[in-house]
């Protein structure tokens, strides 16, 4: 039972990471973020990205805060399994 909970949490973090990647890649295509999918992804990813954007300023025209946000999610996903290993 505990394994399934941790597996679900890890899967949710992975899906959210992919949602972030897709949302970021949509910025390369004109009008993609204004589509229904783009607006949905914006609603679920912008609240997470906003604190990173406040801390990490853009370098020229390059915003590296989403990269840091994805790395933080990956570390959280790894931390889930470390926590599972400590509990079992």
BALOBA-1460 file (C-alpha; in Angstrom, 3 decimals):
// residues 88
<rec num="1" residu="x" x="0.000" y="0.000" z="0.000"/>
<rec num="2" residu="x" x="2.769" y="2.455" z="0.923"/>
<rec num="3" residu="x" x="4.643" y="1.686" z="-2.297"/>
<rec num="4" residu="x" x="1.561" y="2.547" z="-4.376"/>
<rec num="5" residu="x" x="1.204" y="5.909" z="-2.631"/>
<rec num="6" residu="x" x="4.838" y="6.788" z="-3.301"/>
<rec num="7" residu="x" x="4.594" y="5.508" z="-6.876"/>
<rec num="8" residu="x" x="1.513" y="7.701" z="-7.437"/>
<rec num="9" residu="x" x="3.295" y="10.730" z="-6.000"/>
<rec num="10" residu="x" x="6.365" y="10.088" z="-8.147"/>
<rec num="11" residu="x" x="4.195" y="9.654" z="-11.251"/>
<rec num="12" residu="x" x="2.319" y="12.892" z="-10.505"/>
<rec num="13" residu="x" x="5.626" y="14.771" z="-10.216"/>
<rec num="14" residu="x" x="6.795" y="13.259" z="-13.501"/>
<rec num="15" residu="x" x="3.582" y="14.244" z="-15.290"/>
<rec num="16" residu="x" x="3.858" y="17.762" z="-13.894"/>
<rec num="17" residu="x" x="7.470" y="17.959" z="-15.124"/>
<rec num="18" residu="x" x="6.305" y="17.018" z="-18.614"/>
<rec num="19" residu="x" x="3.525" y="19.611" z="-18.413"/>
<rec num="20" residu="x" x="6.178" y="22.226" z="-17.599"/>
<rec num="21" residu="x" x="8.377" y="21.120" z="-20.492"/>
<rec num="22" residu="x" x="5.476" y="21.222" z="-22.942"/>
<rec num="23" residu="x" x="4.394" y="24.642" z="-21.681"/>
<rec num="24" residu="x" x="7.925" y="25.980" z="-22.044"/>
<rec num="25" residu="x" x="8.285" y="24.573" z="-25.563"/>
<rec num="26" residu="x" x="4.963" y="26.164" z="-26.523"/>
<rec num="27" residu="x" x="6.634" y="29.558" z="-26.164"/>
<rec num="28" residu="x" x="8.573" y="28.773" z="-29.351"/>
<rec num="29" residu="x" x="5.378" y="28.621" z="-31.426"/>
<rec num="30" residu="x" x="3.385" y="31.820" z="-32.018"/>
<rec num="31" residu="x" x="-0.090" y="31.651" z="-30.525"/>
<rec num="32" residu="x" x="0.382" y="28.220" z="-28.952"/>
<rec num="33" residu="x" x="0.005" y="29.525" z="-25.403"/>
<rec num="34" residu="x" x="-3.274" y="31.200" z="-26.378"/>
<rec num="35" residu="x" x="-4.799" y="27.868" z="-27.402"/>
<rec num="36" residu="x" x="-7.003" y="25.882" z="-25.041"/>
<rec num="37" residu="x" x="-4.176" y="23.506" z="-24.146"/>
<rec num="38" residu="x" x="-1.766" y="26.406" z="-23.661"/>
<rec num="39" residu="x" x="-4.158" y="28.222" z="-21.358"/>
<rec num="40" residu="x" x="-4.770" y="25.056" z="-19.328"/>
<rec num="41" residu="x" x="-1.038" y="24.401" z="-18.988"/>
<rec num="42" residu="x" x="-0.519" y="28.049" z="-18.051"/>
<rec num="43" residu="x" x="-3.071" y="27.793" z="-15.252"/>
<rec num="44" residu="x" x="-1.402" y="24.752" z="-13.722"/>
<rec num="45" residu="x" x="2.262" y="25.690" z="-14.286"/>
<rec num="46" residu="x" x="2.473" y="29.470" z="-13.822"/>
<rec num="47" residu="x" x="1.800" y="29.370" z="-10.044"/>
<rec num="48" residu="x" x="4.782" y="27.015" z="-9.678"/>
<rec num="49" residu="x" x="7.040" y="28.969" z="-12.056"/>
<rec num="50" residu="x" x="6.304" y="32.415" z="-10.589"/>
<rec num="51" residu="x" x="8.471" y="32.097" z="-7.428"/>
<rec num="52" residu="x" x="11.409" y="30.899" z="-9.537"/>
<rec num="53" residu="x" x="10.986" y="33.862" z="-11.892"/>
<rec num="54" residu="x" x="11.041" y="36.241" z="-8.913"/>
<rec num="55" residu="x" x="14.304" y="34.763" z="-7.620"/>
<rec num="56" residu="x" x="16.154" y="34.144" z="-10.904"/>
<rec num="57" residu="x" x="16.278" y="37.114" z="-13.281"/>
<rec num="58" residu="x" x="16.396" y="36.512" z="-17.051"/>
<rec num="59" residu="x" x="19.802" y="36.544" z="-18.701"/>
<rec num="60" residu="x" x="19.244" y="38.805" z="-21.678"/>
<rec num="61" residu="x" x="16.229" y="37.306" z="-23.415"/>
<rec num="62" residu="x" x="16.809" y="33.859" z="-21.904"/>
<rec num="63" residu="x" x="14.685" y="32.855" z="-18.910"/>
<rec num="64" residu="x" x="16.461" y="30.002" z="-17.114"/>
<rec num="65" residu="x" x="14.023" y="29.857" z="-14.196"/>
<rec num="66" residu="x" x="11.966" y="27.023" z="-15.782"/>
<rec num="67" residu="x" x="15.114" y="24.898" z="-15.972"/>
<rec num="68" residu="x" x="15.715" y="25.422" z="-12.259"/>
<rec num="69" residu="x" x="12.036" y="24.658" z="-11.575"/>
<rec num="70" residu="x" x="12.278" y="21.349" z="-13.465"/>
<rec num="71" residu="x" x="15.478" y="20.428" z="-11.613"/>
<rec num="72" residu="x" x="13.702" y="21.163" z="-8.316"/>
<rec num="73" residu="x" x="10.865" y="18.823" z="-9.345"/>
<rec num="74" residu="x" x="13.349" y="16.100" z="-10.239"/>
<rec num="75" residu="x" x="15.051" y="16.487" z="-6.870"/>
<rec num="76" residu="x" x="11.641" y="16.252" z="-5.187"/>
<rec num="77" residu="x" x="10.877" y="13.090" z="-7.147"/>
<rec num="78" residu="x" x="14.173" y="11.568" z="-6.053"/>
<rec num="79" residu="x" x="13.461" y="12.703" z="-2.503"/>
<rec num="80" residu="x" x="10.171" y="10.798" z="-2.576"/>
<rec num="81" residu="x" x="12.051" y="7.548" z="-3.129"/>
<rec num="82" residu="x" x="14.662" y="8.391" z="-0.507"/>
<rec num="83" residu="x" x="11.831" y="8.979" z="1.956"/>
<rec num="84" residu="x" x="10.232" y="5.691" z="0.913"/>
<rec num="85" residu="x" x="13.534" y="3.907" z="1.495"/>
<rec num="86" residu="x" x="13.757" y="5.405" z="4.981"/>
<rec num="87" residu="x" x="10.233" y="4.305" z="5.852"/>
<rec num="88" residu="x" x="10.497" y="0.724" z="4.619"/>
